[in-house]
Amino acid sequence: MSNTVEDKKIIEKIVEGIQDVKGKKIVIVDMTQLENYTCGYFVICEGESNTQVNSIAENIKDHVREELRVKPFAVDGMINAEWVAMDYGNIIVHVFQPEARAFYQLETLWEDASLNEIPDVD
């Protein structure tokens, strides 16, 4: 797995990118202490509409690239923008609309993982 110091810098910039465009209900799921995990971290958040979900994802991509010169390996879901997934290697970002987030409940899939809820910025 990749360097946790680097991961934490990327996560910090992802969170800033979300907050810049009023993304809400940010949760960082830390799976690094679990025995079998496919990546170290999920960053999950939500936007109220297709437009806001797209805007959050674009802003994350721009912010992380400009600040750290890191690009996602892949981005999926931008067309319907109900759930956008962004692959930063050891970090996967999930940007949901509220209904899709409630349906998939990613936070509950890894009950043993450490969850860090970031307060919304108004």
Buried (B, 14 or more C-beta within 10 A) or exposed (E): EEEBEBBEBBBEBBBBBBBBBBBBBBBBBBBBEBEEBEBBBBBBBBBEEBEBBBBBBBBBBEBBBEBBEBEBEEBEBBEEBBBBBBBBBBBBBBBBBBEBBEEBEBBEEBEEBEBBEBEEEE
